[in-house]
Amino acid sequence: MKARVHVSLKTGVLDPQGEAIRHALGSLGFEGVSGVRQGKLIEIELAQTDPDAAREEVERMCKSLLANPVIESYAIEIA
């Protein structure tokens, strides 16, 4: 079973990398980009076969290591 975790900075948290991307896009001629937020995608291969148990396990992973709950939010997809 596969899991995908999308991690991004919470709204209101300064995103300097996103701002650098926005600036670079403007320099390349992509006008009209008023904001960019960047994040990360983590793909995990699980031995777990029960989707509910897999989601619970990935949730624990996020809280323990994959995301900083103070400044980041995350979304889990189980496939």
Number of C-alpha atoms within 10 A of each C-alpha: 13 15 18 16 21 17 21 20 20 15 11 7 11 12 16 12 13 15 16 13 16 19 17 12 15 14 10 8 8 11 11 9 11 9 10 15 17 13 14 12 12 11 13 13 10 13 9 13 10 9 15 11 11 19 16 12 13 21 17 12 13 19 12 11 9 18 20 15 15 9 13 15 16 20 12 17 13 16 10
